[in-house]
Structure formats: C-alpha cells, structure tokens
Amino acid sequence: MNEAETILRKAGCVLLLAICILGLSGAATAGELLSEEEMNLTYSLATYTDIFVIEEATDRGFLIGGHAYRSDSKEQAFLMKTDSEGSRIWSETYTGKRVVAIEELDDGRILVASVDDWANPDSPTARITGTGYLMMINHNGDLIWNVESVGNAPAAIIIEDKEILLAGWTWAPADDPEGISGFIARYSLEGEYLDSTTYNEVSIHDILQSDDGGYLIIGNTGDPIETLYVRYGHLTKIDSSGEVTWRKTFEERSLFAITEMDDGYLIVGGTHPYGYSEGEAWAIGVAQDGELIWEEKLQGYAAYGVAPYGEHYMVAGATGPGNPMIAVLGSDGTIIESERLLDASGRFTAVKALSGNRVAVGGWSHHTGEVEGWLLAFKPDAQPEPTESPGFGILAAALGSTAAALLVYKRRRD
C-alpha cells in the first residue's frame, strides 16, 4: 500500500466516524413542535392545581381559571391574573369546583363561569349532578355579583349587544339518564336573568359565532351508564334568536371544541363523555354546511381544545395511562407534529390563540413532584436561527482533514 492510499484510508475512517456521529446526534431530539415553545410555567395555588381555561387579557397578560383543591374549603374555583410573562399578579378562589369559562369586558371587569358537581344521591347509578355559577369580577379579583343556576353546567361565555350568553348543559334527572339537554341563557351585565333556550337530548360543550350572526354549538348525547361510548356527537347551527337551522351528527363521537378554518370548521373530541380517561381522541373537518370532509384519529383518549397555529392548528388533550398530548394538524387533517409528553403525567384541557400568532396550552402535571397547573406557550417562528450542528461541524472537519492530507502529500511529491 503506497503512502497516498494510507492517507486516504485513514481519512476515510475519520470521515466514516464523523458520519456515524452525525447520525447519532440527530437520533434523540425534542421534536420541531417543542422547539417552538416560548413559555413553560407551573403554578401551585393549593394542594392540587388544574388549569381549565386560558384567556389573553387586554393588557396582554393572562387570565387563567381552573380547579384549586383544598380540603378545608368549598371555594375551589380559581381565577388568576398574570403579566405577559406569566408571573402571577393576583389569584382568588370562588364558589364552585372549577372555573370553566372567562370573558373580559372592555372596562376591565371579568365574567367567570364555574361549576360544582357531585354524585346525585337519588340516582341508583350515582349519576352526576351539580350547580353552575355566573360571576362578575373586578380587575383586582373582587366579586361584584354571583348568580346560581341549579342543575346546570356552564361551558362557554359570549358577549353580544351588551348581554351575556351562557352556554352549557343541564344534567339528566336521576330517573331519566337520557334526559340531558343543552341550554343558552341570556343575562344582563348586571346579572339579571333574561331568558333561555333549551336544546333537548344534546349537551353543549362549545359555541362559535358565525358570520351571519348565528352560532354553531357542539356537544354529544348518549347514555354513559349503559355504555361508556356516546351514541353521537352533534354540530348544530342556530340563528341569532336561538332557533335550530340544521344539525349534523357523528356516530360515537364526543365533540368538545371547535375552531374556524378557511373552508369550514375543525372540531376535536373523543369517543367518551367529557372527563373519562379512556377512549380515542379524534379530529374532524367539516364544510360550512356541516358535511364531513375528513376525520383523523389522534394520539390519546381525548382532545379537549383546538386553536389556529400559524398556517395550521394546535390540538391538546391527554393520552393513557395519563400523559399530556399536543399535536399540530393541517387543514386537511394531516398530522404535522404530535408530541406525547411521557415525562409528565397529567392532562391538557385548555388551548387558546393569543396575539402575535402564539398559542397557549394549559392543564395539570406532576413532573415537578406536585400536582400543579401547567402553562405552555408556542409560536411557529419561535425557533432559533439555523446554526451549524455539532455533527455538521465534525463532518466538515473530516472532509477538511482529508483534503489537507492529500494536499500535503501532493506538495511532498512535487
């Protein structure tokens, strides 16, 4: 073997080693989605803290609501105000078990809906019943008024023409497991009850205002006592007066959250009633008239929230045996990215689009050693500027060494 061959063989070995190192260096990455994370915070407000709803405040801070468990208090529904960095300014607890909806008014007052639920003592199958609450809070967290709604579970708040629209469902009576119904109740900004529209045999988990002044409501129905699977989910179009225009149903689907797409709507949910830790998570895309365009099975047992995320959509929920899940979907249902957070037991329940093309995700996790509320924020272009990776540097050095060795050899020969 001549000297040139020896040099080439040694350089080749270095190059091969560099290529192997380059391959190994990309084998364990956090994934593109998590590289877009710009905020990661936990909150411990009580023995257990769980985030159920996130809103962006008018000052670009956060209004965060959920469940803060204390064994010595029945006021476990919390509302927290933070600055734009997520640092807590104040937090208060109110009547109910958890805050489920928040809406800030232009003058800084805050509307809050909470719910308290328990097993119905008159039900032979221990069906759930409870009471809902609608509250007005000032900008410092002080309670202005509180309206009780026995037997109702609020889910969403919309402000329309200086009136409050509260949407949700009424628990089924103990002797009629199929007797669940949805409702949209109207209140004045002073808390006076005005009227209500009932939607029999369906629950309402989310509501979206449409361009024609009406609304789209989604939810599910079925008897979870006879089977854990719901009979069908519904997408119902109503006009501005609350009258049903049309309804589409989707067999064995629970529908929990809806957002608008360019050519229709994206809806996420599962196959079981809200709160069950089993089943399958699904996303469906529908046209403006509610006709199914596509459906896509997701990781986990339920997807609880969805929001626009750049040119795509962010979905969050939970997987078995108990881990949070985040996914990014295209408008055609393509799964762009999906992350099951195996290092963090917990669940994500809240997803909210923010200013600046960002999205916030919230729920609870045990990854710190305590059951804490967990808030994440993502931005599609939050990734750092592309830089030369360590593997690329090694590869470049190896190529350079090979070239240099051959150049030295050539000069020696010359």
PyMOL commands that set and color helices and strands:
alter all, ss='L'
color gray80, all
select helices_A, chain A and resi 3-25+32-35+355-357+390-413
alter helices_A, ss='H'
color red, helices_A
select strands_A, chain A and resi 37-43+48-56+62-69+77-82+88-94+98-104+110-119+128-137+143-150+152-160+163-170+181-188+193-200+206-209+215-221+232-238+244-251+254-261+264-270+281-287+292-298+302-309+312-319+323-329+335-340+346-353+359-365+372-378
alter strands_A, ss='S'
color yellow, strands_A
deselect
rebuild
show_as cartoon
